[in-house]
Amino acid sequence: MQSTGQQKPKRDVFLVDEGGRSLVLTLWGEKTETLPEEQLCQKPLVLLKSVKVGDWNGRKLDSQGSTRVELFPDGNRAAEVQDWWNQEGSRRGSFASLSGGGLAVGRKEILKSLEQVAQEAAQAEAAVR
């Protein structure tokens, strides 16, 4: 919510790094459109510049007016991270969370594809019937 009382679009994106850690990036306003859902499904490499690092209730990132989001960046470092993802990261079942509250920081969170979540929801719904 803005100081004017108007709703501001918000979108949380989960990021992981080659150190086995994950955290949440919150995109605000027009920045919510910089990572389209169809591209996020490809699990792209993302370059972020000028994000605000917050420590309230665990570590997290927030976009601001000057934030730049680039999908599939070029360069040697980008190639190293992409190689790590292809060879190891995409096969990991969980990442240690830097986001979250108090003692929960560092907990393991199971990452699931949207397809897995939909299948589990359908199975749970069928079990209730």
Order of alpha helices (4+ residues) and beta strands (2+ residues): beta-beta-alpha-beta-beta-beta-beta-alpha-beta-beta-alpha
